[in-house]
Amino acid sequence: MERPWHRQGSWRQDEDSFDGDEDDDGVLSAFVCPITMQVMQDPVVIETGHAYEREAIARWFSECRDLGRGPSCPVTMCEVQRADLRPVLALRDAIEEWADRRKRDELRRACQWLTKDATEKEAVRALGCVVRGWSGGRAARRVVRGDAMIQMVGGLLRSSSAMVRLKALETIQEFAKETDEDREAVSEGDTIRMLIKFIDCEECQERELAASALCDLSKSELVCGRISELNGAILILAKVAGNKSYDPTVAEKAEKTLDNLDRCEKNAVQMAENGRLEPLLTLLIEGSPEKQLLLASSLEKIVLSTDLKILVARRVGSLFAGIVEKGSLEAKEVAFKVLEHISANAESAMVLIEENVLLPLFRVLSINRSNLLPPRLQEAAAAVLANLVASGADFGTVPLDGDRTLVSEDIVHSLLHLISNTSPPIQCKLLEFFDTLSSSTRTVLSIVSAIKSSGAITNLVQFIESDHQESRIASIMLIYKISFHMDHEIAQVFRASPTLLGCLVKVAFLNDGNTDEQDAALQILANLPKRDKHLTRELMEQGVFKIVARKVLSICRRDAGSDIYDDALLEGLVKILARITYVLRDEPRCIFVAREYNLAGLFTSLLRLNGLDEVQVVSAKALMNLSLESKYLTSTPKFDDSEQKHKLALFGRKPSSIQFCHVHSGVCSIRDNFCILEGKAVERLIHCLNHCNKKVVEAALAALCTLLEDGVETLQGVLVLHRSNGVAPIFGILKENPTGSLQHRVTWAVERILRVEEIAKASSTDRSLGSALVHAFQHGDSRTRRIAEAALKHVQKLPVFSQIIDKRPSIRGSSMGSMERFIKFDR
């Protein structure tokens, strides 16, 4: 059998070892196994007295038996009688002592290369020695710790050599696998910052090793604290953890590091500031009242994204609702601040509503509670409530308490009562609350009903003269929203207090303040009942109509297509100006203003503003009102044409032809008596008959019907419409079989037109017109049916009985009645 003197590995140091090994080879040779030629770890002795490595000699004896021979001594090759393997404890202890001393000496020599400006090769060899020493036993680890080698290795992360940095990261990983004390030692100095730097660099070789090392280090709570204290560290880790597609291994390590940081309670606020709220929210839910107050105070200062606001609302919304109602004053104040911050976002506000925060808010605001909140907390509660209603939820269906909702009458009454009994800041928030609810078609009627039943409209309108600007603005915005449903109630307050109306006028026209406030004030004036003579006279006293007329004239002089004015503003101005036309007979000053600013011509110009349907409707109605007064304002000449020519000739002047209005039987003009035959008003009104908006059509038709009224030359009015190509559009409207007031109005106009025999004869063959008249006769109301019957007789569709109806009615009127009475259909 061949002697086993081959080397599987030398007991001498490898190429990475340092010079200066021990010279005591005799001692060292006693530690070497003759079989493996390596220092023994578990020496045993056989009966020949030679020592071997237990595993090596056992394998040798096994090979001897396999060859059919008895066990023998590998050194003497003498056969042994017994194959016992007896441990040599003294030798083993000596070997261990020698190995420990050797490693300590080697580590101390390596330390020299860690502390001086070593070359790349020297530093790599020294780090390899440290790794071997660290894994070689407790004694060597004590040397590494005692000689501060851990910190030295961390310092090599700043080396200019990539190989040294990588080797240093591998060494740090070995350190981080042991105790928290070792992890804390590694984290001292600049090590954490360097690891974060490597992790943040997507292209560097050290990134993965740095992520692994930091993940292991973060198992220590102290190290977690040091990581969170490093500015931007958590943010960088969160960024890397979220980029799983680029480097999944590094992302996984970063995520595990963040998970370790999450478990550290003192990091909760720092983590929350960097977008990881879960730890802080968990502590909020599980913590004591004192801890909740501390954490909530920190949460209130954090700027949250929309997603995080939703998370907070869902996790701790109900918790804060409970604090609002039952917590200490200090806790309530913090809770209100957090809720106000979260509720400012519509999506998170919806979540808070789902978490039932409405009822606690209402309870703390209730005026009937004996233990009211301090004003500053009431204001905060009102601010949260205002934010919640701005979320867009349907508060008519969101339950508050049993069957009650936030817009239930008793709830609204309670909050309206609070408005009258609290400070201006709270009043402002509650007014904003009602303003928002009044902006929704789903809840405005409930709010209006509660305001009417409580009689609170007087108090709400009185805020217009408030010195608190925010409350005044909020009240004006609210009144504007409800003015569409409470115009008469609001008008009644203004009639009782001209001072309030003056304040509103001042806001609308005389103040250079908030644009939204000015627009809302103007719209309130526009929505007041236009037939209220008292308010019109008061507005006249304050010079409103002259201001408005100048503004509208200024707009009309500009290019209507340039969008240099607000459509709603112009609409409001036109509505206010049109008020004049409803009281012309009762207020001579209105006639004076209408003439001074040529309002008939102005309203005619406004008819051309396509796209502004409401402006066209109001303008057409105003022209109707003005045209109705034309027959009363027409001047009749006191001499005939020949007499006028004679008088002018006496003064050497060339006589001019005076145009007489055949409809009004006098001298007319659009400025002086508002005759719509002048200034192309008829043409523009006829053009409006083809409008797609039926309200515009009806208003334009109403204005044209004034040419067919009793008291004017109806035949001449028909001729005017015929020459202007207006008859066919009127017939066309009837052929569309309209309903309601438009059906009555167009039937009335058609009947008047058909009184002209030539037109009636020509129309008798128009089957579609006949069908339309039959439809109105069958489906209209009693007045419409009676008028349709007369029209059908004009076109020979019904027999005429002389004793029942005059075959040739007067061209200046008929038994059908004047349209002027029906014309006042709009309030």
C-alpha positions, 0 to 999 in steps of 0.5 A: 500500500502506498504511503499517504504522504501526498499533500491535500493542503499545506499547514503552512500559510497560503499566498494571502498569509503574511511573512514572519511565521513562527520558527518553531517547526518542531512544535508545529510538526507535532500538530500536523497529521501524518496523513493529511499534512494539515494541523489537526483539529481532533487529534487521536492516538493509536497503539503505536503512539502516533497521533492522527486526525480522527477522520483521517485515521478512521478512513485509513483503517477502513481502507485496510479492511477493504484490502483484506488486511488488518489495520496498520500504523501509517507511519511505521506500517506495523500492524496494530492489534487494536483499532481504538482511537483515543483522543489526545486532549492535551495535544488538542488544547495545545493546537487550539492555543497555538492556532489562536495565538497564530491568528491573533498574531496574523490579525495584528499584523493585518491591522497594520495594513488596515490603518496605513495607506496600503496598496490595493493588494495589501488591503485585500490580503488584510481584509481576507485575514480579518474574515478568516480570523472572524470565522476562526473562533472567539479569541480572534473575534475578541482581537478584531473587536478589541483592536477596533478593526470593525471600524477600520474595515468600514473606513475602507469603503472610501477606498479608491479601489473597487476591489478593496470596497467590494472586499470590505463590504463582504467583510462587513456582511460577516460582521453583521451576521453576529450580535447586535453589538457587532452591528452597532460597532459596524454602524459607527462613523460613516459606514451607514452613509456609504452603504446608502450611497452605494445603494442609491447608485444604480450602476456601481458594483457595490450596490447589491453587497451594500443592500445585503449588508445594510439589511443585516445591520438593520436587525439591530434597533440601534442601527435602525435609529442611525439609518433613520437619522441619516437625512434622505436614507429612508427616502432612498430605500423607499425609492429602491424598494419600489423599483423591483423591475430594475433590480429585484434583488436589491429591491427585496433587500431594501424592502426588508430593511424598511420592514426592520425600520418599521418595527422600531417605534422611535422611527415611526414619525421619521418613516411617516415623513418619508411616506411609510405611514403604517407603523405610525398608524398602527402605534396610533391605534394601539397606543395609550391616550398619551402616546396617541396625542404625541403621535397625532401631533406629529402626524398633523405636521406631515404633508400627506399626498392624496393616497396617504390622506386616504390611508389615514382616513381609512385607518384612523378616521373613526379613532379621531372621530371618537377623540373629537367627541370624548377626548381631552381638549388638547387631544381634540385640538390635535384631532381637529387639525388632522381631520381638517388636513385630511378632509381638504381632499375630496377622496379622503373626505369621502372615506371620513364620511364612510367612517361616520365622522359627521355625527360627532362633528354635529354633536360638538357643534350643537348649540343645545349642548351644555358643555360647548367647545371653546371657540377655536375648536368650534371653528375647527369643527366647522372647518372640517364640516365645510370640507366634508360637504365639499367632497361632493357626496349626496348628503340627502342620502348619507345617514347621520343619526337614524333616519336623519341626514345632514340636510334634515330640517331639524339638523339644518335649524340647529346649525342655522341657530348656531350661525346667529349665536357664535363668532364670525370665524365660525359663522363664516365656516357654517355659511360656507357649509350651507353654500356648498350644500346649496350648490348641489341640485340634490340638496339645495331644495332641502336647505331652502325648505329649512331656511324658509321654515326657520325664518333664517333668511333675514339673518342670512341677508343681514350678513351682507353688511357684516364687517367680517369680510369672509362672513360677508363673502360667504353669505353673499355666495349662499344667498346667490345660490338660494336666490333661484328658489327664494327670490321673493323672500330675499326681496322682502328683506331688501324691501324692509331694509333699503340699507341692506340693498345699498350694501349689496349694490356697493359690493356689486358695483362700487367695491374693487374687492373679491371678483367672485363676491362681486359676481355673486352680488350682481347675480342676486340683484339679477334674480330679484323679482323683476316686477317688484316696483318697490325694488326697481324704484330703490335701485333707480334711486341708487343709480344702478340702472345707469351704471349697468347701462354703461357697462352693457354698452361698453361690452356691446362696443367690443368684439363679442367673439373675443371672450373679453367678458364673462358670459354670466356677468353679461347675463346678470347685467342684462337681467338687471337692466331689463327690470326697467322695462317692467315698470315703464307705465308706473315710473316715468324715470325708467322711460327717461333712462330707457331713452337716454341710453337707447335701451331698445336699440341696446337690447336689439344689439344683444339679440345677435350674441349667439351662444348666450341664450339667456341674454337673448331671452331676456333681451327679447322679453325686454323688447316685448315690454318696450314695444307694448309701450310704443302705442302709448308713447307715439307722437301724432303730428298736429298738421298734415304734410302740406302744412309742414312743407309750407312752414319749412319753406317760409324759413328757406329750408328744404322740407324733408319727408316725415316717415309715419309708422303705419302700425302705431299711426304716428311718428316713431323711433326706437329711442323715443317710443321704442318702436321695434320697426326701427333699428332692425329689431324685427329682422333680428327677432325673426332670425331668433324664431329659428333658434334651437332653444324654445325659450329664445323662440318664445321670447322672440315671438312674444316681442313680434306679437306686439305688432299684432296687438289690440290698439295697433294696426294689426293688418299693418303689423301682419304686412310688416311680418310678411315683408320681413319673411316672418310669417313662414317661421311663425307657421313653422313653429306651429307645425312643430306642434309645441305645447304649453305657453308657446303653443298658445302664443303661436296659435294666437299669432297665426290666428291674427295673421290669417285674418288677412284674407290673401294670406288665409286664402294662400294658406288654406291649401297648406295641409301641414298648417291645417293639421297643426291648427287641428292639433292645437284645437284638439290638444290645447287648453281652453283659450288655445282651442278657442283661438285655434277654432277661429284660425280654422275658420279663416282657412275654411276648415270649420263653418262660419255662423254669422250669429256666433262669430263675426265673419270679418272681425275688426283689424284693431281687435277681436273677441279673442282678447288682447295678447298683452294680458297673456304676455305677462307670463314670466314673473 
